[in-house]
Amino acid sequence: MVSFDNLPNSVLIVIEIITLEGWTDIMYAVRQANGGSQVYDAFFIVLVTFGAFFVLNLVTASQFSIWQF
Protein backbone atom coordinates (compact mmCIF):
# COMPACT_ATOMS: atom_id res chain seq x y z
CA MET A 1 0.00 0.00 0.00
CA VAL A 2 1.41 3.34 -1.06
CA SER A 3 0.38 6.26 1.11
CA PHE A 4 2.11 9.44 2.15
CA ASP A 5 -0.74 10.31 4.57
CA ASN A 6 1.17 9.76 7.80
CA LEU A 7 4.80 10.10 8.84
CA PRO A 8 5.71 6.45 9.65
CA ASN A 9 4.28 5.19 6.37
CA SER A 10 6.01 7.97 4.45
CA VAL A 11 9.39 7.22 6.02
CA LEU A 12 8.99 3.53 5.23
CA ILE A 13 8.20 4.30 1.59
CA VAL A 14 11.15 6.69 1.27
CA ILE A 15 13.49 4.06 2.75
CA GLU A 16 12.10 1.53 0.31
CA ILE A 17 12.76 3.92 -2.58
CA ILE A 18 16.31 4.69 -1.38
CA THR A 19 17.14 0.98 -1.21
CA LEU A 20 15.86 0.62 -4.81
CA GLU A 21 13.43 -2.18 -3.90
CA GLY A 22 10.50 -1.77 -6.25
CA TRP A 23 10.68 2.00 -6.47
CA THR A 24 9.28 1.99 -9.99
CA ASP A 25 6.11 0.26 -8.81
CA ILE A 26 5.65 2.96 -6.17
CA MET A 27 6.31 5.68 -8.74
CA TYR A 28 3.71 4.24 -11.12
CA ALA A 29 1.15 3.94 -8.29
CA VAL A 30 1.68 7.58 -7.29
CA ARG A 31 1.54 8.65 -10.93
CA GLN A 32 -1.72 6.79 -11.49
CA ALA A 33 -3.32 8.17 -8.32
CA ASN A 34 -2.35 11.78 -9.02
CA GLY A 35 -3.07 12.13 -12.70
CA GLY A 36 0.37 11.42 -14.17
CA SER A 37 2.15 14.68 -13.43
CA GLN A 38 5.84 14.78 -14.29
CA VAL A 39 6.57 16.60 -11.03
CA TYR A 40 6.13 13.30 -9.20
CA ASP A 41 8.48 11.58 -11.63
CA ALA A 42 11.10 14.26 -10.95
CA PHE A 43 10.68 13.73 -7.19
CA PHE A 44 11.32 10.01 -7.51
CA ILE A 45 14.30 10.44 -9.83
CA VAL A 46 15.91 13.00 -7.52
CA LEU A 47 15.22 10.79 -4.49
CA VAL A 48 16.78 7.75 -6.17
CA THR A 49 19.76 9.72 -7.41
CA PHE A 50 20.46 11.50 -4.14
CA GLY A 51 19.32 8.78 -1.78
CA ALA A 52 20.60 5.61 -3.34
CA PHE A 53 23.88 6.84 -4.73
CA PHE A 54 24.88 9.30 -2.03
CA VAL A 55 23.21 8.66 1.32
CA LEU A 56 23.29 4.87 1.12
CA ASN A 57 26.99 4.88 0.24
CA LEU A 58 27.67 7.39 3.00
CA VAL A 59 25.94 5.20 5.59
CA THR A 60 27.79 2.12 4.38
CA ALA A 61 31.15 3.90 4.53
CA SER A 62 30.50 5.19 8.02
CA GLN A 63 29.58 1.72 9.25
CA PHE A 64 32.79 0.24 7.86
CA SER A 65 34.88 3.04 9.37
CA ILE A 66 33.38 2.43 12.82
CA TRP A 67 34.00 -1.33 12.64
CA GLN A 68 37.69 -0.88 11.84
CA PHE A 69 38.54 0.21 15.38
N, C-alpha and C positions, 0 to 999 in steps of 0.2 A: 504494500500500500504506500503510495507516494502522497505525502501531505506535509506542507510547510506551515500548518496551522498552529503547532505548539513547538516550544523550544527543544525538548528532548528528541522529538521525531525529526526536526530539522537538522539537528546536530548529527543524528544517526545517518540521515541521507547524505549530508555533506561528507561525512567520513567514508561512506560507501562510494561516493563519487571520487574522492581523493585516492582511494585504493584501487580505482579503475575496475571495480567489480560490477559490471552491468550498468555502467553510467549511461550508456546509450539508450537502454530501455527506460530509464528514469527521464532522460531528456525527451524522448518521444512521448511519454505519458504526460509530461508537463506541457509540451507543445500541443498535444491533442486537447488537453483540458482548457488551455488558454487561447485558443484560436490560431496557433501557429506563428506567433510573432518571432522575428529573428532576434529580438532583444534577449529572449530566453536562451536561444542557441549561443549567443555571445557570452552570456553568464556561464553556461556550462563549459564552453571552450576555455574561457579564462580560468575558471576553477580547476579544470583538469591540468592546464598548462602550469599555473602557479602552484597548485596543491600537489599534484602528483610528481612533478619534476623538481620542485624546489623544497617544499616543506617536508615531504616524505623522505627525501634524501638527507635533509638536515637532521631530522629526527634519528634516522638510521646512523648517521655519522656521529651524533652525540652519544648514542647508546654504545657504540663501539669504543669511543674515546673514554667513556666512564669505565668500561669493563677492562681496559688495559692496565689499570692501576692494580 
